[in-house]
Amino acid sequence: MISRIGERLAQAQDHHADAAGHSVISLGHVWVDIMMDVDGFPKTGGFAVSDHTNATVGGSYRVMQAAARMGVHAAHAGIIGTGPWATIVRKALDDNGIAHIGQDRLDTDSGFRLVLSDEEHRKTYIATYGAEAQGDGTTFDCVEPQPGDVVHISGNTLMDHTAAGVDEFMHRAGSDPATRGYAIVLNPTNTLSLVNDHLLEDLVLARPIWSCNRQEANTLADRLGILRDDDMLMTVGGGFDRSMAELCQALGETLRAPLVVRAGSRGAWVRTPGGEVAHVEGHPVKATHTRSAGAPHTGTLCAMLARGWSLTDAVRIANAAASLAIRDSVNGVPVCPSYEDTIALADGDADADESIPERK
């Protein structure tokens, strides 16, 4: 028996002759994370021993990996250097079928970060920037999205010289999403508070699809001067769902752009310009990971948009992918599931919800 999600997928593929032929193109940075578990952080001049160390590729790589696992062509438009860290990055991209369409630097290596996690799972980051952060206004001239493509922009590209390239791309994209033919998904990350006012204004004027977690949404609201009730800052407990809906409504009205506000196992709140806020349920799962599932969620969202899904349906499927990514985490890093497993979980959610909207 074909599920309703399966039926809509077939309709999407009929409508777009080859929906999976569309691409997800990321303008984000990619680096290597060296994750170290420590009992506690030493004082200045002190000493600590890590009982577990693991090197993984981080940054926007996880977004592209998720898109590729959803059966969509993924491409990295950022800069990769030359050296041991860059070699790890290139191998990860190759192993996952992710194309590198960006620039190569021969004079410097890619960067890396030390991620120190203590026994209470508090994380401390120490970053060494490399080639990925040494761009300029021409960095993304190579990006020429085709109709139906999705361009992913992460907040990690908005704080260094590469931000000039993002700004130039946004100027090319224009301020009317209806005339682009492709979508832009902007995941601001927790660094949004450090983005300069001029660039933030250009990002808002371009009216991308914003995908934020609750903390990022509140930071963006603060930057935009949006007044909120104290109840909107509540933690999980009494009134959480209402506060999330009100945050999504207030922020969406100011941005005048599609908005997704994620809240882990509670799912996400979605608003499109002129529309009402919709809550898309998540899938509770035991939290055994030390990194968030924001990247698998964002990558799956981008892939589903490239496949022709409506924003709400894309979020529903992304919620399922994020839940499975946490369940299947490896060394504390959520791993995006296969397309088939994701659709199977989302199908069950759709069968239990008669109000699931039709594909647009």
Buried (B, 14 or more C-beta within 10 A) or exposed (E): EEBBBBEBBEEBBEEBEEBBBBBBBBBBBBBBBBBBBBEEEEEEEEEEEBEEEBBBBBBBBBBBBBBBBBBBBBBBBBBBBBBEBBBBBBEBBEEBEBBBBBBEBEEBBBBBBBBBBBEEEEEEEEBBBBBBBBBEBEBBEEBEBEEBBBBBBBBBBBBBBBBBBBBBBBEBBEEEBEEBEBBBBBBBBBBBEEBEEEBBEBBBEBBBBBBBBBEBBBBBBEBBEBEBEEEBEBEBEEEBBEBBBBBBBBBBEBBEBBBBBBBBBBBBBBBBEEEEBBBBBBBEBEEEBBBBBBBBBBBBBBBBBBBBBBBBBBBBBBBBBBBBBBBBBEBBBBBBBEBEBBBBBBBBBBEEEEEBBEBE
